[in-house]
Structures are given as C-alpha cells and as structure tokens.
Amino acid sequence: MAALNNFIMKLKYIIGVAFLFILVSCKKDRTYVHYNLPFEEVAQIAQQRDKPFCVVLSSGFCPPCTSYIDRIMADSAFYAKEAVFNIVNTDLAENKWYQHWLCVSAAPTTAVFSPEGELLSVVAGTGRSSHDCIQKSLAGETDCMAYSYNPHVFSRKGHKTALQTLNNVLDYRRTGNAENLGQEADYPYIVYLQAESTRDKARAEQFMSSTGNDRQMRRLYADLAPLAMEIIEPGYHPWNDAVLVTDEAVVVDSCRVDGPRYFSITVENGGKKELVVDDVMTSCNCVSLAGDGYLKLAPGETGTMDFVINGSYRGTVKQLVSLYSNSVYNPVQDIEVHAVFPR
C-alpha cells in the first residue's frame, strides 16, 4: 500500500511538472504578440530573435480588428515561429505616425518588416487572403495579391517605388537623415516633415493645400494641421479659427425595428471664424441624413443636423457619424450614435 501511495505521489509530481512545462511553453508562445511597443523596441526584439516582425494598425472603434487579432492568436503555431507581432492602437498619439507614414486610415492594416527593420509589404484587410499574404510575405514570396496595396498618393508609382519612398521616410524618422527624403509633392507626410524640419512656410502651405480638399487626407493628417498652421502663422492658435463643438456621443432611444427613427445632432461654432460643415459620412447605410448636409455657423452660433436610423436591430447598436468641416482644430469630428432598439 505504501508503495502504491509512493507511486501515486510520484505520478502526481510528474504530471504537475509536465503541466507547468506546458503552461510556461504556452506563455512563451504568446510572447510573439506585443501591444503598443515603440517601433525601435519591437525592432530590437525582432533583430535579437532574427525574425521578421509585423506592426498591425488597430483602433478603438474597429470590430473587424478583434476577429483579425483573434485569428493571429489562433494561428500561433505558425506566427510564433515565424515572426514578432506588435498590435498598435492608432487612437493613441504616439502611434498616429504609422497612419501618417503609410497614408492609410483603414484598420486593420499590417506592415511586414525584415529583422533589420526594412518595410517589406503592407497588407490591408481582415480575411483569409490577408493572412495568406502575410504568411507569404514572411516567407519571402512576392506574388501575393495583397501587394496591390497602393494608396492613391502612390497610384502612379507602382508598389516597389512606393515601398522605397516609405522606407526612405522611415529611415528619416529613425536616423534624421534627410538625404533620401525626396520632394514628393503628392505625399503629404514628406511635405509636412520637410516643413517641420526647416520651418518652411511655403512647404507648410503646400501641406495644408494638399490635405484640405480631400476627405481621406483631412482625417489622416488632422492632428498635423494645427502644427503646420503654426509654421505659416507664428503664434497661431486653432481656437482663433473655426472650431466645431458637439457631443462625442448621442443616445437615440425608442428606435423601431424596420421603422425610421429621426434624431438631431447639435453643432456649435466655438471659434472666432465662420464654421462650414461641408460633408457627412456614416459607418452604416442604416444611418443617413434626413436634411441638408451643409451647415454654416457664425462664431458662437449653434445649429442642428438631422438624421434618420432604420434597421432590423435588437438591443443597443453603436454607429458613427463623421462631420467634416473647415475647422483646423478638428476637421473631422466623429460622433458615436447609440441607438436603442427593443430587445
């Protein structure tokens, strides 16, 4: 009996050690995924492990990002062996530069780098094909359809030329070497970097002109616009310009299933110049304008914009309404719409 008890104790010990080993191994596997690390830090980790690395651009309001990251975790047998991942939230100020640099606002977007930190490819999307392209990029293949990544600022360059331009800018950010930065008039980030480094008023004006009339560019470079204006007008303060003021979220209760529910968003001009709201976008066609999408407000004036929501929903649904204006401080204002439907 004593021998049996001794055997059981030894068996429990062996099982316990084995479980601990498996647990530690699993934790080690998870160390290939990091969150919001500075670029140089994740590049150093990748170089020490002699592995390529991926930076995945995510954001707070991005339901597809969650499933995309879950898929990365589910494919850990491949990814843990092949690469280091850094998931970055571009809502954070320290991560905005990725969007400025890659000239993309869509999330998730994955940038694939060599162990030395050279950009190899940029893969947009969340589907199986996106993951296939990442895997092919990590394996050194160059025949993946996701290589069609080509923001319109690079539309005339082709993929290889665009990658060279992006790597030149990355080198400037990492080393301060402006020798290969170039004179890319249609790439606003280079124009801004040159204006910033030389305090060149003409380049700052060029930056403002290249972003002001383009919906995507206005959103993408919104946080750089006030800085460019400071170069153009020393002592400039955005609150002396037009300033769009509104609630960051509105609750629309008593919504009807498959029936219209009208609601309004109140907008105030908190600045000292005329405010013009000239464009409206929504995250879903279930929310649409119910009135004029153009609004002019004098300094201190308040107005409303009317919308309607209609859908076969249950419970509370969150959508976005984006207002585009001539405000330098916030040219794109996102408002969360919390629509409450019957459960």
C-alpha positions as CSV (number, residue, x, y, z in Angstrom):
1,M,0.0,0.0,0.0
2,A,2.8,2.3,0.9
3,A,4.5,1.5,-2.4
4,L,1.2,2.3,-4.2
5,N,0.9,5.7,-2.4
6,N,4.5,6.5,-3.2
7,F,3.9,5.7,-6.9
8,I,0.8,7.9,-6.9
9,M,2.7,10.8,-5.3
10,K,5.5,10.4,-7.9
11,L,2.9,10.3,-10.7
12,K,1.2,13.5,-9.4
13,Y,4.6,15.2,-9.3
14,I,5.5,14.2,-12.9
15,I,2.0,15.3,-14.1
16,G,2.4,18.6,-12.2
17,V,5.9,19.3,-13.7
18,A,4.6,18.4,-17.1
19,F,1.6,20.8,-16.7
20,L,3.9,23.6,-15.5
21,F,6.2,23.0,-18.5
22,I,3.2,23.2,-20.9
23,L,2.0,26.3,-19.2
24,V,5.3,28.0,-19.4
25,S,5.7,26.9,-23.1
26,C,2.3,28.4,-23.9
27,K,3.3,31.7,-22.2
28,K,6.5,31.7,-24.2
29,D,4.5,31.2,-27.4
30,R,2.4,34.2,-26.6
31,T,5.5,36.5,-26.3
32,Y,5.5,36.8,-30.1
33,V,2.5,39.2,-29.7
34,H,3.1,42.7,-28.1
35,Y,0.9,45.7,-27.7
36,N,1.8,49.4,-28.4
37,L,5.5,48.9,-28.1
38,P,7.6,51.7,-29.6
39,F,8.9,50.9,-33.1
40,E,12.5,50.7,-32.1
41,E,11.8,48.4,-29.2
42,V,9.9,45.8,-31.3
43,A,12.5,46.1,-34.0
44,Q,15.2,45.3,-31.4
45,I,13.2,42.3,-30.2
46,A,12.9,41.0,-33.8
47,Q,16.5,41.5,-34.5
48,Q,17.6,39.7,-31.3
49,R,15.4,36.8,-32.4
50,D,16.5,37.1,-36.0
51,K,12.8,37.1,-37.1
52,P,10.8,39.5,-39.3
53,F,8.1,41.5,-37.5
54,C,4.6,42.8,-38.2
55,V,3.0,46.0,-37.0
56,V,-0.8,45.7,-37.0
57,L,-2.6,49.0,-37.0
58,S,-5.8,48.8,-35.0
59,S,-8.2,51.3,-33.3
60,G,-10.7,51.6,-30.6
61,F,-13.8,51.6,-32.9
62,C,-12.9,48.6,-35.1
63,P,-15.0,45.4,-34.7
64,P,-13.1,43.7,-37.5
65,C,-9.8,44.3,-35.7
66,T,-10.8,42.0,-32.8
67,S,-11.6,39.0,-35.0
68,Y,-8.4,39.7,-37.0
69,I,-6.2,39.6,-33.9
70,D,-8.0,36.5,-32.7
71,R,-7.1,34.8,-35.9
72,I,-3.4,35.8,-35.4
73,M,-3.6,34.2,-31.9
74,A,-5.3,31.1,-33.4
75,D,-2.5,30.7,-35.9
76,S,0.1,30.8,-33.1
77,A,1.8,27.6,-34.3
78,F,2.8,29.4,-37.5
79,Y,3.2,33.0,-36.3
80,A,5.1,32.3,-33.1
81,K,7.8,30.5,-35.1
82,E,7.9,33.0,-38.0
83,A,7.5,36.5,-36.7
84,V,7.1,39.0,-33.9
85,F,3.8,41.0,-33.8
86,N,3.1,44.4,-32.4
87,I,-0.5,45.5,-32.2
88,V,-0.7,49.3,-32.1
89,N,-3.8,51.4,-31.3
90,T,-3.7,54.4,-33.7
91,D,-6.0,56.3,-31.4
92,L,-3.0,56.8,-29.2
93,A,-1.0,60.0,-30.0
94,E,2.3,58.1,-30.0
95,N,1.0,55.7,-32.7
96,K,-0.5,58.3,-35.1
97,W,2.7,58.5,-37.1
98,Y,2.1,55.0,-38.6
99,Q,-1.0,56.3,-40.3
100,H,0.7,59.4,-41.4
101,W,3.6,57.4,-42.8
102,L,1.7,54.6,-44.6
103,C,-1.0,57.1,-45.7
104,V,-3.8,54.7,-44.5
105,S,-6.7,55.2,-42.2
106,A,-8.3,51.8,-42.6
107,A,-7.9,49.3,-39.8
108,P,-6.6,46.7,-39.5
109,T,-3.6,47.2,-41.8
110,T,-0.5,45.1,-41.3
111,A,3.0,46.3,-42.2
112,V,5.6,43.5,-42.6
113,F,9.2,44.2,-41.8
114,S,12.5,42.4,-42.2
115,P,14.5,41.6,-39.0
116,E,16.6,44.7,-39.8
117,G,13.5,46.9,-39.9
118,E,13.0,47.3,-43.6
119,L,9.4,47.6,-44.8
120,L,8.6,44.6,-47.0
121,S,4.9,44.9,-47.6
122,V,1.7,46.5,-46.5
123,V,-1.4,44.2,-46.2
124,A,-4.9,45.6,-45.8
125,G,-8.0,43.7,-44.8
126,T,-9.2,41.0,-42.4
127,G,-9.9,38.0,-44.5
128,R,-8.2,34.7,-45.0
129,S,-6.5,36.2,-48.1
130,S,-4.9,38.9,-45.9
131,H,-3.4,36.2,-43.6
132,D,-2.2,34.2,-46.5
133,C,-0.5,37.3,-47.9
134,I,1.2,38.0,-44.5
135,Q,2.5,34.4,-44.4
136,K,3.8,34.7,-48.0
137,S,5.5,38.0,-47.2
138,L,7.1,36.4,-44.1
139,A,8.3,33.6,-46.3
140,G,9.9,36.0,-48.8
141,E,7.4,35.5,-51.6
142,T,6.4,38.5,-53.8
143,D,3.5,37.2,-55.8
144,C,0.7,37.9,-53.3
145,M,-2.4,39.8,-54.5
146,A,-2.3,42.0,-51.3
147,Y,0.8,43.6,-52.9
148,S,-1.9,45.7,-54.7
149,Y,-1.8,47.9,-51.6
150,N,-1.5,51.3,-53.2
151,P,-3.0,54.4,-51.6
152,H,-4.0,57.0,-54.2
153,V,-1.0,59.2,-53.3
154,F,1.2,56.3,-54.7
155,S,-1.1,55.4,-57.6
156,R,1.4,56.4,-60.3
157,K,4.4,54.9,-58.7
158,G,3.9,51.2,-58.5
159,H,4.4,49.0,-55.5
160,K,8.2,48.8,-55.5
161,T,8.7,52.6,-55.9
162,A,6.1,53.2,-53.1
163,L,8.0,50.9,-50.8
164,Q,11.2,52.7,-51.5
165,T,9.6,56.0,-50.7
166,L,8.1,54.6,-47.5
167,N,11.5,53.1,-46.4
168,N,13.2,56.5,-47.1
169,V,10.7,58.2,-44.8
170,L,11.2,55.5,-42.1
171,D,14.9,56.0,-42.3
172,Y,14.5,59.7,-41.7
173,R,12.3,59.1,-38.7
174,R,14.8,56.6,-37.3
175,T,18.1,58.5,-38.1
176,G,17.2,62.1,-39.0
177,N,18.9,61.5,-42.4
178,A,17.0,63.7,-44.9
179,E,19.3,62.9,-47.8
180,N,16.9,60.4,-49.4
181,L,13.7,62.1,-48.3
182,G,12.9,63.4,-51.8
183,Q,10.4,66.0,-53.0
184,E,7.2,64.0,-53.1
185,A,4.6,66.8,-53.7
186,D,1.7,64.3,-53.7
187,Y,2.7,62.6,-50.5
188,P,1.6,65.0,-47.7
189,Y,3.7,63.4,-45.0
190,I,7.0,64.2,-46.7
191,V,5.8,67.7,-47.3
192,Y,5.0,68.1,-43.6
193,L,8.3,66.6,-42.4
194,Q,10.2,69.0,-44.6
195,A,8.2,71.9,-43.4
196,E,8.7,70.9,-39.8
197,S,12.4,70.3,-40.1
198,T,13.1,73.6,-42.0
199,R,10.2,75.7,-40.7
200,D,9.5,76.4,-44.4
201,K,6.3,78.4,-44.7
202,A,5.8,77.5,-48.4
203,R,6.0,73.8,-47.6
204,A,3.6,74.2,-44.8
205,E,1.1,75.9,-47.1
206,Q,1.6,73.2,-49.6
207,F,0.8,70.6,-46.9
208,M,-2.4,72.4,-45.9
209,S,-3.4,72.7,-49.6
210,S,-2.8,69.1,-50.3
211,T,-4.9,67.8,-47.4
212,G,-7.7,70.4,-47.2
213,N,-9.8,69.3,-50.2
214,D,-9.5,65.6,-49.7
215,R,-11.8,63.7,-47.3
216,Q,-9.3,60.9,-46.5
217,M,-6.4,63.3,-46.1
218,R,-8.3,65.6,-43.8
219,R,-8.9,62.8,-41.4
220,L,-5.5,61.2,-41.8
221,Y,-3.5,64.4,-41.1
222,A,-5.9,66.2,-38.8
223,D,-3.5,66.3,-35.9
224,L,-0.7,67.8,-38.0
225,A,-2.8,70.6,-39.5
226,P,-2.5,72.9,-36.4
227,L,1.2,72.3,-36.3
228,A,1.5,73.3,-40.0
229,M,-0.5,76.4,-39.3
230,E,1.9,77.4,-36.6
231,I,4.7,77.4,-39.2
232,I,2.6,79.5,-41.6
233,E,1.4,81.9,-38.8
234,P,3.8,82.1,-35.8
235,G,1.7,82.3,-32.7
236,Y,-1.3,80.7,-34.4
237,H,-3.9,79.2,-32.1
238,P,-6.7,76.9,-33.5
239,W,-9.3,78.4,-31.2
240,N,-9.0,81.7,-33.0
241,D,-10.2,79.9,-36.1
242,A,-13.4,78.0,-36.7
243,V,-14.0,75.3,-34.1
244,L,-16.6,72.6,-34.3
245,V,-18.1,71.7,-30.9
246,T,-20.5,68.8,-30.4
247,D,-21.2,65.9,-28.1
248,E,-18.9,62.9,-28.7
249,A,-21.9,60.5,-28.3
250,V,-25.6,60.8,-28.6
251,V,-28.2,58.3,-27.3
252,V,-31.2,57.7,-29.6
253,D,-33.8,55.8,-27.7
254,S,-37.2,54.3,-28.7
255,C,-35.9,53.1,-32.0
256,R,-38.3,50.9,-34.0
257,V,-37.4,47.6,-35.8
258,D,-37.7,48.2,-39.5
259,G,-39.0,51.7,-39.0
260,P,-37.5,55.2,-39.2
261,R,-36.3,57.0,-36.1
262,Y,-35.4,60.6,-36.6
263,F,-32.8,62.4,-34.4
264,S,-30.7,65.5,-34.5
265,I,-27.0,66.3,-33.7
266,T,-26.4,69.8,-32.3
267,V,-23.3,71.6,-33.6
268,E,-21.8,74.8,-32.2
269,N,-19.1,77.1,-33.5
270,G,-16.8,77.6,-30.6
271,G,-14.2,79.6,-32.6
272,K,-13.8,83.1,-33.9
273,K,-14.3,82.5,-37.6
274,E,-17.2,81.1,-39.7
275,L,-17.6,77.3,-39.4
276,V,-18.6,75.3,-42.5
277,V,-19.7,71.7,-42.3
278,D,-19.4,70.6,-45.9
279,D,-19.5,66.8,-45.7
280,V,-21.0,63.9,-43.7
281,M,-20.2,60.2,-43.5
282,T,-21.8,57.4,-41.6
283,S,-20.4,54.0,-40.6
284,C,-23.5,52.2,-41.9
285,N,-26.2,53.0,-44.5
286,C,-28.7,52.3,-41.7
287,V,-27.9,55.9,-40.7
288,S,-28.5,58.7,-43.2
289,L,-29.1,62.4,-43.5
290,A,-32.7,63.5,-43.1
291,G,-31.9,67.1,-44.1
292,D,-29.2,69.3,-45.5
293,G,-25.7,68.0,-45.2
294,Y,-24.3,71.5,-45.4
295,L,-24.2,73.8,-42.4
296,K,-22.7,77.3,-41.9
297,L,-22.4,78.8,-38.4
298,A,-21.1,82.2,-37.3
299,P,-18.8,82.4,-34.3
300,G,-20.8,81.4,-31.2
301,E,-23.8,80.2,-33.3
302,T,-25.5,76.8,-32.8
303,G,-27.3,74.7,-35.3
304,T,-28.6,71.1,-35.8
305,M,-28.2,68.4,-38.4
306,D,-31.0,65.9,-38.9
307,F,-30.5,62.2,-39.4
308,V,-32.6,59.0,-39.5
309,I,-31.8,55.5,-38.4
310,N,-33.6,52.5,-39.8
311,G,-32.7,48.8,-39.3
312,S,-33.7,45.3,-38.1
313,Y,-31.7,45.5,-34.9
314,R,-32.3,44.3,-31.3
315,G,-30.8,45.9,-28.2
316,T,-28.3,48.8,-28.3
317,V,-26.4,49.4,-31.6
318,K,-23.4,51.7,-32.0
319,Q,-22.7,53.5,-35.2
320,L,-20.6,56.5,-36.2
321,V,-21.5,59.8,-37.8
322,S,-18.5,61.8,-39.0
323,L,-18.8,65.6,-39.7
324,Y,-16.2,67.2,-42.0
325,S,-15.6,70.9,-41.6
326,N,-13.1,73.8,-42.2
327,S,-12.0,73.6,-38.6
328,V,-8.3,73.3,-38.3
329,Y,-8.6,72.1,-34.7
330,N,-10.9,69.2,-35.6
331,P,-11.6,68.9,-39.3
332,V,-13.2,65.5,-38.8
333,Q,-15.5,65.1,-35.8
334,D,-16.7,61.5,-35.0
335,I,-19.9,61.2,-33.0
336,E,-21.0,57.8,-31.6
337,V,-24.7,57.1,-32.1
338,H,-26.0,54.7,-29.5
339,A,-29.4,53.6,-31.0
340,V,-31.6,51.7,-28.6
341,F,-33.9,49.1,-30.2
342,P,-36.4,46.8,-28.4
343,R,-34.7,43.6,-27.1
